[in-house]
Amino acid sequence: MESKFWEDVEVGESLRVLKFPITIKTMVLGVCGTRDLMPYHHDPAYSKSVGNRDMFVNTMFEQALFGRYVTDWSGPESDFRETSLQMIDQLCPGDIAAIEGSVTSKERVGSDARVKIEMRATNHIGVCATSAATLAMPSRESGPVVPIESLAKPAVEVHPEIPDFAKEWLGEVSPKAPGAYPVSQVQIMYWCDMVEDSNPQYIDGEYAVKSRHRGVIAPPMGLITWTSGRAGHQGVDSSSPDGNFPERKPWPPRKPVQGGGFKSPPGTRETIAQGSVQTYGKTIRPGDVIYQTNEVVNCSPRKNTKLGPGFFQTNLTTFYNQNDEVVGTNLFTLLRYGGDGANR
């Protein structure tokens, strides 16, 4: 993969369209690549029962696919500074995702030579998702990209009609909770296999060792994956995570753990991701243990949606490595719906 220089990029430049088929194998690779065992993404009967067209690819899959699309164009010597994702509809087995994008801005920010790429994914129904990525690119004038060493918490404007229950959550930050597994080369490879990402910073040891990173790095969009829980603990009901066999309890048996998950509006049961904005700090590498803190930073009043009434809740997750360095943030907007609480 050859890397582009910032000076050679033109605002308005279009990226080559990528067509990516969504199959049952894609869904299996999605579970392997993201360690997301929520039934929306592997159980078609369950997903249809809560109002979806079929099982569908998850947030991290779409982040990975858009990320691969960008670095296929830029080459491996650019670094992501920020990405956003807005999910409009779903990509399901039988669909062919068509990814297209263009350069919408180009500027220097401090020592960074940056560009912004805006993208969308469509299928036979229409637009499924939109995304944007801000990249720092190598420059003939200023040289290679300099990695980020520190990162500030993003600011969020609170909804003027935020419900009273959510007002009480503002400013409450959970204790740090570690991901179930350290970052590994194996998991990075599964991530790459999932969307056929050939970025040599992720997969080619010889290239990575000679690069400015001095070794393999993890795809930055994988923040949620690096802090996911044990597979046998994941499900809609955490006390009975296997929806096809409710008598089966979490394995291994749960121990009391501080920190971690998100609060939910009272009485709601289901969750569908709507949008994500990530920023990236210290580079993540194999062997790192990633921790997270969570806090609610916004919540809409009750809204009527095609899945029924619910609340659009925004959570901020801050991610740290084992050295207490911030590796990224994720502003995650979720539709919380279903259950008695969404109807009141």
JOUR-V33288 format. One record per backbone hydrogen bond with DSSP energy under -0.5 kcal/mol. CO is the residue of the C=O (numbers start at 1). NH is the residue of the N-H. If there is no record, write none. Layout:
co = [CO & CO]
nh = [NH & NH]
//
This chain:
co = [5 & 6 & 10 & 13 & 15 & 18 & 20 & 21 & 22 & 23 & 24 & 25 & 26 & 27 & 28 & 29 & 30 & 31 & 35 & 38 & 39 & 39 & 40 & 42 & 43 & 44 & 45 & 46 & 47 & 47 & 48 & 55 & 58 & 59 & 60 & 61 & 62 & 63 & 64 & 65 & 66 & 67 & 68 & 69 & 70 & 70 & 71 & 74 & 75 & 79 & 81 & 82 & 83 & 84 & 85 & 86 & 86 & 90 & 91 & 92 & 95 & 95 & 97 & 97 & 98 & 99 & 100 & 101 & 102 & 103 & 105 & 107 & 109 & 112 & 112 & 113 & 114 & 115 & 116 & 116 & 117 & 118 & 119 & 120 & 121 & 121 & 122 & 126 & 128 & 128 & 129 & 130 & 131 & 132 & 133 & 133 & 134 & 134 & 135 & 135 & 136 & 138 & 139 & 143 & 145 & 156 & 159 & 163 & 163 & 164 & 166 & 166 & 167 & 169 & 171 & 175 & 177 & 183 & 184 & 185 & 186 & 187 & 188 & 189 & 190 & 191 & 192 & 192 & 196 & 199 & 199 & 200 & 201 & 203 & 204 & 205 & 206 & 207 & 208 & 208 & 211 & 219 & 220 & 221 & 222 & 223 & 224 & 225 & 228 & 230 & 231 & 232 & 236 & 237 & 241 & 242 & 245 & 248 & 259 & 265 & 267 & 270 & 272 & 274 & 275 & 276 & 277 & 278 & 279 & 284 & 285 & 288 & 288 & 290 & 291 & 292 & 293 & 294 & 295 & 296 & 298 & 303 & 303 & 305 & 308 & 309 & 310 & 311 & 311 & 312 & 313 & 313 & 314 & 314 & 315 & 315 & 316 & 317 & 318 & 319 & 319 & 320 & 321 & 325 & 326 & 327 & 328 & 329 & 330 & 330 & 331 & 331 & 332 & 332 & 333 & 333 & 334 & 334 & 335 & 335 & 336 & 337 & 337 & 338 & 339 & 340 & 341]
nh = [8 & 9 & 13 & 103 & 101 & 99 & 97 & 23 & 94 & 27 & 28 & 29 & 30 & 31 & 32 & 33 & 34 & 35 & 37 & 41 & 42 & 43 & 56 & 44 & 47 & 48 & 49 & 50 & 50 & 52 & 51 & 93 & 62 & 63 & 64 & 65 & 66 & 67 & 68 & 69 & 70 & 71 & 72 & 73 & 73 & 74 & 75 & 4 & 78 & 136 & 280 & 134 & 278 & 132 & 276 & 88 & 130 & 92 & 57 & 95 & 22 & 97 & 20 & 99 & 122 & 18 & 120 & 15 & 118 & 12 & 116 & 114 & 112 & 109 & 114 & 137 & 107 & 135 & 104 & 105 & 133 & 102 & 131 & 100 & 128 & 129 & 98 & 123 & 88 & 89 & 121 & 86 & 119 & 84 & 117 & 135 & 81 & 82 & 115 & 137 & 79 & 6 & 143 & 139 & 147 & 158 & 162 & 166 & 167 & 168 & 169 & 170 & 170 & 172 & 173 & 260 & 292 & 287 & 188 & 189 & 190 & 191 & 192 & 193 & 194 & 195 & 196 & 197 & 198 & 202 & 203 & 204 & 217 & 205 & 208 & 209 & 210 & 211 & 211 & 215 & 214 & 222 & 223 & 224 & 226 & 227 & 227 & 228 & 180 & 233 & 234 & 251 & 238 & 240 & 243 & 245 & 248 & 242 & 261 & 268 & 341 & 337 & 335 & 87 & 333 & 85 & 331 & 83 & 329 & 218 & 288 & 183 & 290 & 179 & 320 & 177 & 318 & 174 & 316 & 171 & 314 & 305 & 310 & 308 & 305 & 338 & 303 & 313 & 336 & 300 & 315 & 334 & 297 & 298 & 317 & 332 & 295 & 330 & 293 & 327 & 328 & 291 & 324 & 321 & 282 & 281 & 319 & 279 & 317 & 332 & 277 & 333 & 315 & 334 & 274 & 275 & 313 & 336 & 272 & 337 & 311 & 269 & 270 & 269 & 342 & 343 & 344]
//
